[in-house]
């Protein structure tokens, strides 16, 4: 499955559970694909990849910058990991 389809499916799952997703568009390269906001207010920065996708050097750098700020960051590979990720973040929501 291509990244665009994985992204669409993840967004649909999150919206059906009452969350919000925004496409992260910026002038800086390498920022995560999506911002996910849960009904509890918890925010995640999500980089989506196909099952065999790889992070570029600038993507690794940007993710490390977010992690340094204590942001919730996740790289998700393929639809199976999307399903696990969505289950995980919504099960942790109070």
C-alpha contacts under 8 A as a table, 3 or more apart, distances in Angstrom:
res1	aa1	res2	aa2	distance
1	X	5	X	6.58
1	X	6	X	6.71
1	X	50	X	6.47
1	X	51	X	7.70
1	X	78	X	7.18
1	X	79	X	7.67
2	X	5	X	5.58
2	X	6	X	6.39
2	X	50	X	5.71
3	X	6	X	4.99
3	X	7	X	6.01
3	X	48	X	6.52
3	X	49	X	5.57
3	X	50	X	5.15
3	X	78	X	7.76
4	X	7	X	5.13
4	X	8	X	6.24
5	X	8	X	5.04
5	X	9	X	6.16
6	X	9	X	5.25
6	X	10	X	6.19
6	X	48	X	7.41
6	X	49	X	7.92
6	X	50	X	7.41
6	X	78	X	6.56
6	X	79	X	5.80
6	X	82	X	7.65
7	X	10	X	5.19
7	X	11	X	6.19
7	X	48	X	6.63
8	X	11	X	5.20
8	X	12	X	6.23
9	X	12	X	5.12
9	X	13	X	6.29
9	X	79	X	8.00
10	X	13	X	5.19
10	X	14	X	6.25
10	X	82	X	6.19
10	X	83	X	7.68
10	X	86	X	7.58
11	X	14	X	5.17
11	X	15	X	6.10
11	X	20	X	7.95
11	X	21	X	6.15
12	X	15	X	5.25
12	X	16	X	6.14
13	X	16	X	5.26
13	X	17	X	6.58
13	X	86	X	7.38
14	X	17	X	5.28
14	X	18	X	6.57
14	X	19	X	5.12
14	X	20	X	6.71
14	X	21	X	7.32
14	X	86	X	6.91
15	X	18	X	5.07
15	X	19	X	4.88
15	X	20	X	5.80
15	X	21	X	7.35
16	X	19	X	7.31
18	X	38	X	7.25
18	X	39	X	6.16
19	X	36	X	7.12
19	X	37	X	5.71
19	X	38	X	4.58
19	X	39	X	5.48
20	X	36	X	5.74
20	X	37	X	5.05
20	X	38	X	6.48
20	X	39	X	7.93
21	X	34	X	6.50
21	X	35	X	5.59
21	X	36	X	4.53
21	X	37	X	6.31
22	X	34	X	5.62
22	X	35	X	5.15
22	X	36	X	6.59
23	X	33	X	6.08
23	X	34	X	4.80
23	X	35	X	6.46
24	X	31	X	7.23
24	X	32	X	6.66
24	X	33	X	5.50
24	X	34	X	5.19
24	X	35	X	6.24
25	X	33	X	7.99
26	X	29	X	7.50
26	X	31	X	7.66
28	X	31	X	6.85
29	X	58	X	6.86
29	X	59	X	7.58
30	X	56	X	7.64
30	X	58	X	5.12
30	X	59	X	4.15
30	X	60	X	7.76
30	X	61	X	7.78
30	X	62	X	6.02
31	X	47	X	7.94
31	X	59	X	6.20
31	X	62	X	5.72
31	X	63	X	7.21
32	X	35	X	7.70
32	X	45	X	6.02
32	X	46	X	5.45
32	X	47	X	4.46
32	X	48	X	7.74
32	X	59	X	7.35
32	X	62	X	7.78
32	X	63	X	7.29
33	X	45	X	7.59
33	X	46	X	5.94
33	X	47	X	4.95
33	X	48	X	6.43
34	X	45	X	5.87
34	X	46	X	5.10
34	X	47	X	6.57
35	X	43	X	6.96
35	X	44	X	5.75
35	X	45	X	4.77
35	X	46	X	6.27
36	X	43	X	5.63
36	X	44	X	4.99
36	X	45	X	6.37
36	X	46	X	7.28
37	X	40	X	7.98
37	X	41	X	5.99
37	X	42	X	5.79
37	X	43	X	4.56
37	X	44	X	6.47
38	X	41	X	5.29
38	X	42	X	5.33
38	X	43	X	6.44
38	X	90	X	7.61
38	X	93	X	7.65
39	X	42	X	7.44
39	X	93	X	7.91
40	X	93	X	6.24
40	X	94	X	6.91
43	X	71	X	7.86
43	X	72	X	6.65
44	X	71	X	7.20
44	X	72	X	4.82
44	X	73	X	5.72
44	X	74	X	7.39
45	X	71	X	7.60
45	X	72	X	6.18
45	X	73	X	4.82
45	X	74	X	6.42
46	X	73	X	5.97
46	X	74	X	5.03
46	X	75	X	5.83
46	X	76	X	7.16
47	X	74	X	6.34
47	X	75	X	4.69
47	X	76	X	6.26
48	X	75	X	5.93
48	X	76	X	5.04
48	X	77	X	6.19
48	X	78	X	7.66
49	X	52	X	7.41
49	X	53	X	5.04
49	X	54	X	7.07
49	X	75	X	7.36
49	X	76	X	6.09
49	X	77	X	4.77
49	X	78	X	6.24
50	X	53	X	4.84
50	X	77	X	5.39
50	X	78	X	4.80
50	X	79	X	7.99
51	X	77	X	4.87
51	X	78	X	4.31
51	X	79	X	7.79
52	X	77	X	7.32
52	X	78	X	7.97
53	X	77	X	7.08
55	X	59	X	5.83
55	X	60	X	6.30
56	X	59	X	5.11
56	X	60	X	6.32
57	X	60	X	5.21
57	X	61	X	6.27
58	X	61	X	4.92
58	X	62	X	6.15
59	X	62	X	5.13
59	X	63	X	6.11
60	X	63	X	5.20
60	X	64	X	6.12
61	X	64	X	5.15
61	X	65	X	6.31
62	X	65	X	5.07
62	X	66	X	6.42
63	X	66	X	5.17
63	X	67	X	6.17
63	X	73	X	6.91
64	X	67	X	5.00
64	X	68	X	6.06
65	X	68	X	5.13
65	X	69	X	6.61
66	X	69	X	5.17
66	X	70	X	6.64
66	X	71	X	5.42
66	X	72	X	7.80
66	X	73	X	7.07
67	X	70	X	4.92
67	X	71	X	5.23
67	X	72	X	6.96
67	X	73	X	6.53
68	X	71	X	7.38
76	X	81	X	5.75
76	X	82	X	6.12
76	X	85	X	7.56
77	X	80	X	7.73
77	X	81	X	5.78
77	X	82	X	7.26
78	X	81	X	5.67
78	X	82	X	6.46
79	X	82	X	4.84
79	X	83	X	6.27
80	X	83	X	5.26
80	X	84	X	6.49
81	X	84	X	5.01
81	X	85	X	5.93
82	X	85	X	5.02
82	X	86	X	6.10
83	X	86	X	5.36
83	X	87	X	6.24
84	X	87	X	5.18
84	X	88	X	6.03
85	X	88	X	5.05
85	X	89	X	6.18
86	X	89	X	5.40
86	X	90	X	6.16
87	X	90	X	5.45
87	X	91	X	5.98
88	X	91	X	5.22
88	X	92	X	6.37
89	X	92	X	5.33
89	X	93	X	6.56
90	X	93	X	5.15
91	X	94	X	7.95
